[in-house]
Amino acid sequence: MPAETDIAVRIRTALADYLKRDVTTIKPSDALRNDLGLDSMATIELLYQIEDAFDVEIPDNDLPTLVTVANVTAYVEEKVAAAQPAAAKPSSPRPKPKKKG
């Protein structure tokens, strides 16, 4: 089993705090609504907290895809990775232009 990422831990901890539950009872496969009992308003409140915590924006049209804890985690990980500055990503050196004549 792969190690849990910092983002996954922070999301599960936020859920545990919100639900006043032990973090170990919240699994990646848990559905926000069916397993954790979040209604639509609670889900939106939690997603706003996640937006603030990770400095990401979750457009309304993406909300239907965020069904499970794992969906939310993968979504936030992707958004955070995309927001990383280009300097942090390894890049190949640019070829030097050829001199004319």
TISE-251314 format. One record per residue: residue number from 1; residue in one letter; y, z, x of N, C-alpha, C, O in turn. Coordinates in Angstrom, 1 decimal, m for minus. Atoms other than C-alpha are relative to their C-alpha. Layout:
 pos code    n.v    n.w    n.u   ca.v   ca.w   ca.u    c.v    c.w    c.u    o.v    o.w    o.u
 NUM    A      Y      Z      X      Y      Z      X      Y      Z      X      Y      Z      X
...
END
This chain:
 pos code    n.v    n.w    n.u   ca.v   ca.w   ca.u    c.v    c.w    c.u    o.v    o.w    o.u
   1    M   m1.2    0.0    0.8    0.0    0.0    0.0    1.2    0.0    0.9    1.4    0.8    1.8
   2    P   m1.2    0.1   m0.8    3.4   m1.0    1.5    0.9    1.2   m0.2    0.9    1.8   m1.3
   3    A   m0.9   m1.1    0.1    5.9    1.7    2.3    1.1   m0.3   m1.0    1.5   m1.5   m1.1
   4    E   m1.1    0.2    1.0    8.5    2.2   m0.4    1.4   m0.1    0.7    1.6    0.6    1.7
   5    T   m1.3    0.2   m0.6   12.0    0.9    0.5    0.9    1.1   m0.4    0.7    1.8   m1.4
   6    D   m1.1   m0.9    0.4   15.1    3.0    0.5    0.5   m0.3   m1.4    0.8    0.7   m2.1
   7    I   m0.5    0.4    1.3   16.3    1.1   m2.5   m0.9    0.4   m1.1   m0.5    1.0   m2.1
   8    A    1.0   m0.5    1.0   13.1    1.8   m4.4    0.1    1.5   m0.2    0.0    1.9   m1.4
   9    V    0.0   m1.5    0.1   13.3    5.5   m3.7    1.3    0.4   m0.7    1.2    1.3   m1.6
  10    R   m1.3   m0.3    0.6   17.0    5.6   m4.7    0.0   m0.3   m1.5    0.5    0.4   m2.3
  11    I    0.1    0.4    1.5   16.3    3.8   m8.0   m0.9    1.0   m0.7   m0.6    1.4   m1.8
  12    R    0.9   m0.9    0.6   13.3    6.0   m8.8    0.6    1.4   m0.1    0.5    2.1   m1.1
  13    T   m0.6   m1.3    0.0   15.3    9.1   m7.9    1.1    0.0   m1.1    1.3    1.0   m1.8
  14    A   m1.0    0.1    1.1   18.2    8.0  m10.2   m0.6    0.1   m1.3   m0.1    0.8   m2.2
  15    L    0.7   m0.1    1.3   15.8    7.5  m13.0   m0.5    1.4   m0.3   m0.4    1.9   m1.4
  16    A    0.5   m1.4    0.1   14.2   10.9  m12.4    1.1    0.9   m0.4    1.0    1.8   m1.2
  17    D   m1.1   m0.9    0.3   17.6   12.6  m12.4    0.5   m0.3   m1.4    0.7    0.7   m2.2
  18    Y   m0.5    0.4    1.3   18.7   10.7  m15.5   m0.9    0.6   m1.1   m0.5    1.1   m2.1
  19    L    1.1   m0.5    1.0   15.4   11.6  m17.4   m0.4    1.4    0.2   m1.1    1.9   m0.6
  20    K    0.4   m1.4   m0.3   15.2   15.1  m15.9   m1.5    0.1    0.1   m2.1    1.0   m0.5
  21    R    1.4    0.0   m0.3   11.7   14.4  m14.6   m0.2    0.0    1.5    0.7   m0.3    2.2
  22    D    0.4    0.0   m1.4    9.9   14.7  m11.4   m0.1   m1.5    0.5   m0.7   m2.3   m0.3
  23    V    0.0    1.4   m0.5   10.3   11.5   m9.3   m1.4   m0.5    0.1   m1.6   m1.7    0.0
  24    T    1.4    0.5   m0.2    6.6   11.3   m8.7   m0.6   m0.4   m1.3   m1.7   m1.1   m1.2
  25    T    0.6    0.5    1.3    6.0   10.7  m12.4    0.5   m1.4   m0.4    0.0   m1.9   m1.3
  26    I   m0.6    1.3    0.3    8.0    7.5  m12.3   m0.6   m1.0    1.0   m0.5   m1.0    2.2
  27    K    0.8    1.0   m0.8    5.9    4.5  m11.1    0.8   m1.3   m0.1    1.5   m1.6   m1.1
  28    P   m0.6    1.3    0.0    7.1    1.0  m10.2   m0.4   m0.8   m1.2    0.4   m1.6   m1.7
  29    S    0.5    0.8    1.2    5.0   m0.4  m13.1    0.5    0.5   m1.3    0.3   m0.2   m2.3
  30    D   m0.5   m0.6    1.3    6.7    1.8  m15.7    1.1   m0.9   m0.6    2.0   m1.4    0.1
  31    A   m1.0    0.7    0.8    8.6   m0.1  m18.4    1.2    0.9   m0.3    0.9    2.0   m0.8
  32    L   m1.1   m0.8    0.3   12.1    1.2  m18.8    0.0    0.5   m1.5    0.3    1.7   m1.7
  33    R   m0.1   m0.4    1.4   11.9    1.2  m22.6   m1.3    0.7   m0.5   m1.3    1.8   m1.0
  34    N    1.2   m0.4    0.5    8.2    1.6  m23.4   m0.6    1.3    0.7   m1.1    2.2    0.0
  35    D    0.7   m1.1   m0.7    7.0    4.0  m20.7    1.0    1.2    0.3    0.6    2.3    0.2
  36    L   m0.9   m1.1   m0.3   10.2    5.9  m19.8    0.9    0.4   m1.2    1.6    1.4   m1.1
  37    G   m0.7   m0.4    1.3   11.7    5.9  m23.3    1.5   m0.3    0.0    2.3    0.3   m0.8
  38    L   m1.4    0.3    0.0   15.1    4.5  m22.4    0.4   m1.0   m1.1   m0.3   m2.0   m1.3
  39    D   m0.4    0.9    1.0   16.9    2.9  m25.3    1.0   m1.0    0.7    1.3   m0.8    1.9
  40    S   m0.8    1.0   m0.7   19.2   m0.1  m24.7    1.3    0.6    0.5    1.7    0.1    1.6
  41    M   m1.2   m0.6   m0.5   22.3    2.1  m24.3   m0.3    0.8    1.3    0.5    0.7    2.2
  42    A    0.4   m0.8   m1.2   20.6    4.4  m21.8   m0.3   m1.0    1.2    0.1   m0.7    2.3
  43    T    0.3    1.0   m1.0   19.3    1.3  m19.9    1.3   m0.6    0.6    1.4   m0.7    1.8
  44    I   m1.2    0.5   m0.4   22.8   m0.1  m19.7    0.8    1.0    0.9    1.4    0.6    1.9
  45    E   m0.7   m1.1   m0.8   24.3    3.2  m18.5   m0.6    0.1    1.4    0.1    0.2    2.4
  46    L    0.7   m0.1   m1.3   21.6    3.4  m15.8    0.3   m1.2    0.9    0.5   m1.0    2.1
  47    L   m0.2    1.2   m0.8   22.2   m0.1  m14.7    1.5    0.0    0.6    1.7   m0.5    1.7
  48    Y   m1.4   m0.2   m0.5   26.0    0.6  m14.4    0.0    0.9    1.2    0.7    0.7    2.2
  49    Q    0.1   m0.9   m1.2   25.1    3.5  m12.1   m0.6   m0.7    1.2   m0.1   m0.5    2.3
  50    I    0.6    0.7   m1.1   22.9    1.3  m10.0    1.0   m1.0    0.6    1.1   m1.2    1.8
  51    E   m1.0    0.9   m0.5   25.7   m1.3   m9.8    1.0    0.7    0.9    1.3    0.2    2.0
  52    D   m0.9   m0.8   m0.8   28.0    1.4   m8.5   m0.6    0.5    1.3    0.0    0.4    2.4
  53    A    0.7   m0.5   m1.2   25.5    2.9   m6.1   m0.3   m1.0    1.1   m0.3   m0.7    2.3
  54    F    0.4    1.0   m1.0   24.5   m0.4   m4.5    1.1   m1.1    0.2    0.9   m2.0    0.9
  55    D   m1.1    1.0   m0.1   27.8   m2.3   m4.9   m0.5   m1.4   m0.3   m0.2   m2.3    0.4
  56    V    0.4    1.3    0.5   26.2   m5.1   m6.8    0.4   m0.2   m1.4    0.8    0.8   m2.1
  57    E   m0.4    0.3    1.4   27.0   m6.8  m10.1   m1.2   m0.6   m0.7   m1.9   m1.5   m0.2
  58    I    1.1    0.5    0.7   24.3   m7.3  m12.7    0.6   m0.7   m1.3    1.0    0.0   m2.2
  59    P   m0.5    0.8    1.1   25.4  m10.1  m15.1   m0.8    0.3   m1.3   m2.1    0.5   m1.2
  60    D    0.7   m0.2    1.2   24.5   m9.6  m18.8   m1.2   m0.9   m0.2   m2.2   m0.4   m0.8
  61    N    1.1    0.9    0.2   22.3  m12.6  m18.8   m1.2    0.3    0.9   m2.3   m0.3    0.6
  62    D    1.1   m0.4   m0.8   20.1  m11.0  m16.1   m0.7    1.2   m0.6   m1.9    1.6   m0.2
  63    L    0.6   m1.3    0.5   19.4   m7.8  m18.2   m1.4   m0.2   m0.6   m2.2    0.7   m0.4
  64    P    1.4    0.1    0.5   16.4   m9.2  m20.1   m1.1   m0.1    1.0   m2.3    0.2    0.6
  65    T    1.1    0.1   m1.1   14.5   m9.7  m16.8   m0.3    1.4    0.6   m1.3    1.5    1.3
  66    L    0.2   m1.4   m0.6   14.9   m6.0  m15.9   m0.8    0.9   m0.9   m0.2    1.7   m1.6
  67    V    0.8   m0.7    0.9   12.0   m4.6  m17.8   m0.7    1.2    0.6   m0.8    2.3    0.0
  68    T    0.7   m1.1   m0.7   10.2   m2.4  m15.3    0.8    0.5    1.2    1.8   m0.1    1.6
  69    V   m0.7   m0.6   m1.2   11.2   m0.1  m12.4   m0.1   m1.0    1.1    0.8   m1.2    1.9
  70    A    0.2    1.0   m1.1    9.7   m2.8  m10.1    0.9   m1.1   m0.1    1.5   m1.7    0.9
  71    N   m0.9    1.1    0.2   11.8   m5.5  m11.7    1.4    0.4    0.5    2.1   m0.4    1.2
  72    V   m1.3   m0.4   m0.4   15.0   m3.5  m11.2    0.1    0.1    1.5    1.1   m0.3    2.1
  73    T    0.1   m0.2   m1.5   14.0   m2.6   m7.6    0.1   m1.4    0.7    0.9   m1.6    1.6
  74    A    0.0    1.3   m0.6   13.3   m6.2   m6.7    1.3   m0.8   m0.2    1.8   m1.4    0.8
  75    Y   m1.3    0.7    0.3   16.5   m7.5   m8.3    1.0    0.6    0.9    1.8   m0.2    1.5
  76    V   m1.0   m0.7   m0.8   18.6   m4.9   m6.5   m0.2   m0.4    1.5    0.8   m0.7    2.2
  77    E    0.3    0.3   m1.4   16.9   m5.6   m3.2    0.5   m1.4    0.3    1.0   m1.7    1.4
  78    E   m0.4    1.3   m0.2   17.5   m9.3   m3.6    1.6   m0.1    0.0    2.1   m0.9    0.9
  79    K   m1.5    0.1    0.0   21.2   m8.8   m4.5    0.6    0.6    1.3    1.6    0.1    1.8
  80    V   m0.5   m0.6   m1.2   21.8   m6.4   m1.6   m0.3   m0.9    1.2    0.6   m1.0    2.1
  81    A    0.3    0.9   m1.2   20.1   m8.8    0.9    0.9   m1.2    0.0    1.4   m1.6    1.0
  82    A   m0.9    1.2    0.1   22.2  m11.7   m0.4    1.5    0.4    0.4    2.2   m0.5    0.8
  83    A   m1.4   m0.4   m0.3   25.4   m9.6    0.1    0.2    0.4    1.4    1.3    0.6    1.9
  84    Q   m0.1   m0.4   m1.4   24.6   m8.8    3.7    0.9   m1.1    0.7    0.7   m2.3    0.5
  85    P   m0.8    1.0   m0.7   27.2  m10.5    6.0   m0.9   m0.9    0.9   m1.9   m0.5    1.4
  86    A    0.8    1.0   m0.7   26.0  m13.6    7.7   m0.2    0.4    1.5   m1.2    0.0    2.1
  87    A    0.1   m0.4   m1.4   26.6  m12.0   11.1   m1.2    0.9    0.2   m1.8    1.0    1.3
  88    A    1.1   m0.9   m0.1   23.8   m9.6   10.4   m1.4   m0.8    0.0   m2.4   m0.2    0.4
  89    K    1.2    0.8    0.1   21.3  m12.4    9.8   m0.1   m0.8    1.3    0.9   m1.3    1.9
  90    P    0.2    0.8   m1.2   19.8  m14.1   12.9    0.3   m1.4   m0.3   m0.1   m2.0   m1.3
  91    S   m0.3    1.4    0.2   21.0  m17.6   13.3   m0.2   m0.7    1.3   m0.2   m0.1    2.4
  92    S    0.2    0.8   m1.2   20.3  m20.4   15.7    1.4   m0.4    0.5    2.3   m0.6   m0.2
  93    P   m1.3    0.4   m0.5   23.1  m21.3   18.1    0.3   m1.5   m0.4   m0.6   m2.3   m0.6
  94    R   m0.4    1.4    0.4   25.1  m24.4   17.2   m0.1   m0.9    1.3    0.2   m0.4    2.4
  95    P    0.1    0.9   m1.1   24.5  m27.4   19.4    1.5   m0.4    0.4    2.4   m0.5   m0.4
  96    K   m1.3    0.3   m0.5   27.5  m28.2   21.6    0.2   m1.5   m0.2   m0.7   m2.3   m0.1
  97    P   m0.3    1.4    0.2   29.3  m31.4   20.8   m0.1   m0.8    1.3    0.3   m0.3    2.3
  98    K    0.1    0.9   m1.2   28.7  m34.3   23.2    1.4   m0.5    0.3    2.2   m0.8   m0.5
  99    K   m1.3    0.5   m0.5   31.7  m35.3   25.3    0.0   m1.5   m0.1   m1.0   m2.2    0.2
 100    K   m0.2    1.4    0.1   33.0  m38.7   24.7    0.3   m0.6    1.4    1.1    0.0    2.1
 101    G   m0.3    0.9   m1.1   33.1  m41.3   27.4    0.0    0.4    1.4    0.3   m0.4    2.2
END
